[in-house]
Amino acid sequence: MNQARQPRSATSSDGARLASDLADAFVLFHEAIGVRRGLSAGDHKALGVIERCGPLAASELARRTGLTAGAVTGLVNRLVEGGYVRREPCPTDGRRVLISVTGAPRDPVLADAVATLEREASSLLDVLDEHQRAAVTGWITAMTERLHAQSRRLAR
C-alpha cells in the first residue's frame, strides 16, 4: 500500500534528497500522462513546450528543449504521426517550417488530473506566509535554473 510520507523538518543536507524526490515525482507524473497519450515523458514535455510557446521552428524547439536537430526531427515525426502537431510554412519566410499543435481533443481525465494538481499547488502556497512563499519559490526557481544548466551541459 502506498502511503504518503509525513512531512518533517528539512535540513540543508536534505536538499539533494528533496530535489531527487521532487524530480522523480515529476518525471513519473509526466510519464503517466505520456503513456496515456501514447507518448514518452520527454515527447509529452516537448509537446507542452510547443503548446505554450508555438508555433516554433525546429531550431527554436531544439534550443528550448536542449535536444539535437536530429532528435527534434524524430520527436516532431512522432508527434505528427500521433496527430498532436503539424508542420506548416512560416508566413514570413517560405523557406522555414513551423511546428504547431493541431488542437487534438483533450482527454478529460488528463485535464482533470492537471487541473487538480494546479489547484493543489496553489493551495499549498496559499497557506504560507510571504517569507515562506519567497523561500519555496526561490528554492524551486534556483533548482529549475540548475536543472536547465545541467541539461544544457549534458546535451553538448
LUMVOGU-346821 format. One record per residue (C-alpha): residue in one letter; x, y, z; residue number from 1. Coordinates in pm, 1 decimal. Layout:
N
+--------+----------+----------+----------+-----+
| residu |     east |    north |       up | num |
+--------+----------+----------+----------+-----+
|      A |        X |        Y |        Z | NUM |
...
+--------+----------+----------+----------+-----+
END
This chain:
156
+--------+----------+----------+----------+-----+
| residu |     east |    north |       up | num |
+--------+----------+----------+----------+-----+
|      M |      0.0 |      0.0 |      0.0 |   1 |
|      N |    137.5 |    342.7 |    -98.4 |   2 |
|      Q |    123.5 |    586.5 |    188.6 |   3 |
|      A |    229.4 |    947.7 |    160.5 |   4 |
|      R |    535.4 |   1033.7 |    361.3 |   5 |
|      Q |    476.1 |   1258.3 |    655.9 |   6 |
|      P |    649.9 |   1593.8 |    619.7 |   7 |
|      R |    941.5 |   1655.2 |    851.3 |   8 |
|      S |   1170.9 |   1944.7 |    912.7 |   9 |
|      A |   1427.3 |   1963.1 |    636.2 |  10 |
|      T |   1790.8 |   2036.6 |    694.6 |  11 |
|      S |   2035.4 |   2164.9 |    435.6 |  12 |
|      S |   2170.3 |   1809.5 |    398.6 |  13 |
|      D |   1825.8 |   1701.0 |    278.1 |  14 |
|      G |   1845.9 |   1922.5 |    -32.0 |  15 |
|      A |   1971.4 |   1652.1 |   -265.8 |  16 |
|      R |   1708.2 |   1403.7 |   -147.5 |  17 |
|      L |   1428.9 |   1661.3 |   -172.7 |  18 |
|      A |   1538.2 |   1759.5 |   -522.5 |  19 |
|      S |   1564.9 |   1395.3 |   -626.6 |  20 |
|      D |   1226.1 |   1301.8 |   -479.7 |  21 |
|      L |   1060.1 |   1600.9 |   -647.8 |  22 |
|      A |   1228.4 |   1527.3 |   -982.3 |  23 |
|      D |   1125.4 |   1160.3 |   -961.2 |  24 |
|      A |    764.6 |   1255.7 |   -883.9 |  25 |
|      F |    752.6 |   1498.9 |  -1176.4 |  26 |
|      V |    904.2 |   1250.1 |  -1420.2 |  27 |
|      L |    668.3 |    972.7 |  -1307.8 |  28 |
|      F |    367.0 |   1207.5 |  -1331.4 |  29 |
|      H |    463.9 |   1314.3 |  -1683.1 |  30 |
|      E |    543.7 |    956.6 |  -1782.5 |  31 |
|      A |    191.9 |    857.1 |  -1670.7 |  32 |
|      I |     45.5 |   1139.4 |  -1879.5 |  33 |
|      G |    266.6 |   1045.5 |  -2173.6 |  34 |
|      V |    169.6 |    679.4 |  -2157.6 |  35 |
|      R |   -196.6 |    774.5 |  -2150.8 |  36 |
|      R |   -138.7 |    990.0 |  -2462.6 |  37 |
|      G |     81.4 |    729.6 |  -2633.0 |  38 |
|      L |    396.7 |    938.6 |  -2580.9 |  39 |
|      S |    710.3 |    918.5 |  -2372.5 |  40 |
|      A |    750.8 |   1167.7 |  -2088.0 |  41 |
|      G |   1005.6 |   1356.3 |  -2297.5 |  42 |
|      D |    777.2 |   1373.8 |  -2600.2 |  43 |
|      H |    490.9 |   1486.3 |  -2378.0 |  44 |
|      K |    702.7 |   1763.4 |  -2223.9 |  45 |
|      A |    824.6 |   1878.2 |  -2568.0 |  46 |
|      L |    462.1 |   1889.6 |  -2681.9 |  47 |
|      G |    395.1 |   2113.4 |  -2382.0 |  48 |
|      V |    670.4 |   2349.7 |  -2499.8 |  49 |
|      I |    506.6 |   2367.4 |  -2843.2 |  50 |
|      E |    163.9 |   2424.8 |  -2684.4 |  51 |
|      R |    293.2 |   2708.5 |  -2462.7 |  52 |
|      C |    543.1 |   2873.2 |  -2699.9 |  53 |
|      G |    447.3 |   2768.4 |  -3050.4 |  54 |
|      P |    432.1 |   2770.8 |  -3336.9 |  55 |
|      L |    806.6 |   2708.2 |  -3332.9 |  56 |
|      A |   1076.6 |   2640.1 |  -3587.3 |  57 |
|      A |   1258.4 |   2311.6 |  -3524.7 |  58 |
|      S |   1572.2 |   2507.1 |  -3430.9 |  59 |
|      E |   1379.9 |   2700.1 |  -3163.6 |  60 |
|      L |   1230.7 |   2377.3 |  -3028.4 |  61 |
|      A |   1582.4 |   2232.1 |  -3012.3 |  62 |
|      R |   1705.0 |   2539.8 |  -2824.3 |  63 |
|      R |   1417.5 |   2531.1 |  -2575.7 |  64 |
|      T |   1444.5 |   2157.2 |  -2509.5 |  65 |
|      G |   1820.3 |   2108.9 |  -2536.2 |  66 |
|      L |   1770.4 |   1836.9 |  -2797.7 |  67 |
|      T |   1987.0 |   1797.6 |  -3106.0 |  68 |
|      A |   1847.8 |   1874.3 |  -3451.2 |  69 |
|      G |   1826.6 |   1501.3 |  -3525.9 |  70 |
|      A |   1642.2 |   1431.0 |  -3202.2 |  71 |
|      V |   1395.6 |   1711.6 |  -3275.5 |  72 |
|      T |   1329.2 |   1566.4 |  -3622.1 |  73 |
|      G |   1243.0 |   1229.1 |  -3467.0 |  74 |
|      L |   1035.4 |   1395.6 |  -3195.1 |  75 |
|      V |    836.0 |   1601.8 |  -3443.5 |  76 |
|      N |    783.9 |   1297.0 |  -3666.9 |  77 |
|      R |    637.2 |   1106.2 |  -3369.6 |  78 |
|      L |    413.6 |   1398.9 |  -3271.5 |  79 |
|      V |    293.1 |   1441.3 |  -3632.7 |  80 |
|      E |    220.8 |   1066.2 |  -3658.2 |  81 |
|      G |     26.2 |   1084.6 |  -3332.1 |  82 |
|      G |   -181.5 |   1375.1 |  -3461.8 |  83 |
|      Y |    -55.4 |   1618.4 |  -3197.0 |  84 |
|      V |    131.7 |   1866.2 |  -3419.8 |  85 |
|      R |    161.2 |   1964.4 |  -3782.3 |  86 |
|      R |    432.1 |   2123.6 |  -3992.7 |  87 |
|      E |    328.4 |   2440.1 |  -4172.4 |  88 |
|      P |    510.2 |   2701.9 |  -4377.3 |  89 |
|      C |    632.4 |   3009.7 |  -4193.6 |  90 |
|      P |    415.7 |   3303.3 |  -4307.2 |  91 |
|      T |    713.5 |   3542.5 |  -4310.5 |  92 |
|      D |    981.7 |   3312.1 |  -4453.0 |  93 |
|      G |    871.6 |   3048.3 |  -4700.7 |  94 |
|      R |   1196.1 |   2854.3 |  -4651.8 |  95 |
|      R |   1116.4 |   2783.2 |  -4286.5 |  96 |
|      V |    871.2 |   2535.2 |  -4143.1 |  97 |
|      L |    689.5 |   2590.7 |  -3815.3 |  98 |
|      I |    562.0 |   2323.5 |  -3579.3 |  99 |
|      S |    222.2 |   2393.4 |  -3427.5 | 100 |
|      V |    -31.4 |   2198.1 |  -3226.6 | 101 |
|      T |   -329.5 |   2050.1 |  -3405.2 | 102 |
|      G |   -587.5 |   2115.0 |  -3138.9 | 103 |
|      A |   -645.2 |   1741.7 |  -3092.9 | 104 |
|      P |   -926.2 |   1670.9 |  -2844.7 | 105 |
|      R |   -819.9 |   1677.3 |  -2481.8 | 106 |
|      D |   -855.5 |   1374.1 |  -2257.5 | 107 |
|      P |  -1095.9 |   1477.3 |  -1976.8 | 108 |
|      V |   -920.4 |   1251.4 |  -1723.6 | 109 |
|      L |   -586.0 |   1415.5 |  -1802.0 | 110 |
|      A |   -738.5 |   1762.7 |  -1797.2 | 111 |
|      D |   -887.0 |   1688.2 |  -1453.4 | 112 |
|      A |   -557.2 |   1548.9 |  -1319.1 | 113 |
|      V |   -363.6 |   1856.0 |  -1433.9 | 114 |
|      A |   -629.3 |   2099.0 |  -1306.7 | 115 |
|      T |   -637.3 |   1919.8 |   -970.9 | 116 |
|      L |   -258.9 |   1933.7 |   -940.5 | 117 |
|      E |   -260.2 |   2304.9 |  -1028.8 | 118 |
|      R |   -526.4 |   2376.2 |   -762.8 | 119 |
|      E |   -335.1 |   2170.8 |   -505.7 | 120 |
|      A |     -9.0 |   2351.3 |   -585.5 | 121 |
|      S |   -182.1 |   2686.4 |   -540.5 | 122 |
|      S |   -342.1 |   2580.6 |   -212.2 | 123 |
|      L |     -3.8 |   2462.9 |    -80.3 | 124 |
|      L |    137.5 |   2810.1 |   -146.4 | 125 |
|      D |   -171.8 |   2989.5 |    -15.0 | 126 |
|      V |   -116.5 |   2863.2 |    340.6 | 127 |
|      L |    238.4 |   3000.7 |    352.4 | 128 |
|      D |    325.3 |   3345.3 |    474.3 | 129 |
|      E |    513.9 |   3588.9 |    249.6 | 130 |
|      H |    858.4 |   3479.8 |    373.6 | 131 |
|      Q |    782.4 |   3108.0 |    343.2 | 132 |
|      R |    641.0 |   3159.2 |     -6.2 | 133 |
|      A |    952.6 |   3353.1 |   -106.1 | 134 |
|      A |   1176.1 |   3075.4 |     29.4 | 135 |
|      V |    987.5 |   2799.4 |   -152.0 | 136 |
|      T |    967.9 |   2999.1 |   -473.6 | 137 |
|      G |   1336.6 |   3085.2 |   -450.7 | 138 |
|      W |   1440.1 |   2723.1 |   -399.1 | 139 |
|      I |   1225.9 |   2595.0 |   -685.0 | 140 |
|      T |   1344.5 |   2873.5 |   -917.6 | 141 |
|      A |   1709.1 |   2807.9 |   -831.5 | 142 |
|      M |   1670.8 |   2429.9 |   -877.2 | 143 |
|      T |   1494.2 |   2483.4 |  -1209.6 | 144 |
|      E |   1781.2 |   2702.1 |  -1331.1 | 145 |
|      R |   2034.5 |   2441.9 |  -1218.4 | 146 |
|      L |   1842.6 |   2161.0 |  -1389.9 | 147 |
|      H |   1837.3 |   2359.8 |  -1714.4 | 148 |
|      A |   2209.5 |   2432.3 |  -1684.0 | 149 |
|      Q |   2296.4 |   2065.6 |  -1629.4 | 150 |
|      S |   2065.2 |   1961.1 |  -1915.0 | 151 |
|      R |   2247.3 |   2200.4 |  -2148.4 | 152 |
|      R |   2583.0 |   2070.1 |  -2020.1 | 153 |
|      L |   2481.4 |   1708.6 |  -2082.4 | 154 |
|      A |   2349.2 |   1789.1 |  -2430.1 | 155 |
|      R |   2690.6 |   1913.4 |  -2551.4 | 156 |
+--------+----------+----------+----------+-----+
END
